Amino acid sequence: MLPLDTPRLRFREMTSRDLDSMAELLGDPEVMAFYPAPKTRAEAAEWIAWNQRNYARHGYGLWVIETLAGDFVGDCGLTWQEVNGVSRLEVGYHVGTRWQGRGLATEAAAACRDFARDHLDVAELVAIIHPDNRASERVAEKIGMRRAADDHGGDIPVRTVLGMLLDARPSRHG
């Protein structure tokens, strides 16, 4: 299963055929400004493999997001992350620099939030964000998240955690 298409985007699973696009995205210093470093091509290949393991284990992970015309935009999806020692479902997103500032990360993240609410048995969704990354924090706020905690277990000393409860309602999609 995948999140529903949005007015401008569609989702699909990452494959090894996405290595060039993912290496460009995750290797971009601007996209990765709030990570310890941009990813190498080998690390982008491992990113794809990690998501493929997530699809096999959970049925979801980070998906490639494309325009409805098929242009690569980035990735967005759901992964399990540790927050202060507790496993939490996170919505994560990376959008290529040429696509930033158009609301596409918010559109994709909202579709993933709805997918989690409608199809997964989880009560809460979080976003783990570098404390200086206001653009990412705004995306999380626009989909209904509020500051929940600080996390002290990641790659940087403190990460901001925004979260929201997912109201349980029957699936609208089957």
N, C-alpha and C positions, 0 to 999 in steps of 0.2 A: 504494500500500500504506500501511497505517496500523498503529500498534502495536495489539496485541490489547486488547480491553476488559479492564478489571480488575474486581475484585469490586464497585467503586463508581463507576467512571469509564469513559467512552468518548472516543475521539479523532475529530476531523474537521478537514478543511482550513478555514482562515480564508477568509472571503469578505467582500465589501464590506458585506454585511448584518450583519456583526459589529462595525461601526464604533462603535455606541453602547456596546456591552459592552466592547470593547477600549479605547475612550477613557476609560471609567469606571475600568477596571482600571489602565491605564498612567498615568492622571491622578491616581490616589490617592496622596497624599503618604506614607502608611504603606507601601503596596506598593513604592513607588519610593524609600524612605528611603535606600538605599545607591547610588542613581544620582545623577548631577549635579543632576537636577531631574525632577519629574513631566513626562510628555509631554503636549503639547497635543493637541487633536482632530486637527489636521493631521498631527502627528507620529504619532499612532495610525493614521491612514490610510496613512501611509508604511510603518509597521510591517507592516500587512496586505499592502501591495504588495510589500515586501521578502520576506515569507514566500511570497507567490504566485510570485515570481521563483525562490525556492529550490525550491519544489515543481516548477516547470517545468525547472529546471536539474539538480537532484539527485534529485528524487522524494520529498523530505522537507524539513522546516523545523520551525518551531514550529507545533503544532496547537492548536486550541481543545480544552480539556478540559471535559467536561460530566458531570454526574451521569447515571446510567442513565435517570433520569426527564427529562433534557433541561435541567437547570438549569446555567447558565454558571458555571464555577468559575475558569477562568483559561486560561493557555496553558502548553504544555510540549512540548519536542521537541529536534531536533538541528540545529545550524548549524555552519558552518565559521567559526572565529575564529582570529585571530593571537595566538600566545603566544610572546613574545620573538622575533618575526620568523618563526615557523614556523606553518603552517596546521594546526590541530588540530580534530577533531570535538568539539563541546561539547554537553552536555545542559544545557538551560536551562529555567527554570520561573518562573512568576508565578501566585500564587493570591490571589484576592480576600480581603479581610480577613475577611468573614463565614465563609469556609471554612478559614481558617488554624487550625493547632493540632490538626488531625484526622488528620494523616498522609497527606493527599491529594497533596501535592507529592512525597512519597516514593513513593507508589503509582504516580503518573504517571511519575516519573523512572525507576523500576525497569522499567516497561513500555517506555520509550524505550531504556534500556540493553539490554534483551532484543531489541528490534527491531534495534538497531545490531549486536549480536552475531550474530543469526540471519540478517540480510538484507544487511548492508553489508560490503564488503571493507575493513575498517579494523581495525587492531591495538589501538588505544587510544581511550579516551573520557576527556574532561576536563570539569571544571566550573570556571569562572572566577568567583571570589567576592570581594566587598569584604572586606578583612581583619576588619572589625567585624561582619560578618553571620553570627553564630553559627548562627542558625536554618537558613540556606541551607547552611552548612558541614555541619551535622548531617544534612541530607537527603543530601548527597553521600556522607558517611561511611556512612549506613544502606544505600546501594545498593552499597557495596563500595569506594568510593574512599578514597585516602589522599593526604596532602599530597605534592605532587610538586615544586613550584617556586613562586617568586614571579615574576610577570610585571611588566615595567616599561614596557609599551607602550600602556597603555589610557588611559581618561579620568581615572584617579586615579594618583598616583605609583607605588603598588605594589598589585597584585591577587594574591590567593592562588589558586593553581592546585592542585586535587586531581585525581587521575587513577587510571585502572585499565587493565590489559590486558584485552582481550576475548578469551576463549578461542574459537578457531575451532572451530565444530562445525556439522554440516549443519543446514540449516533444518528446524525441526519443523513448519513450516507450508506445506509444498509443495515 
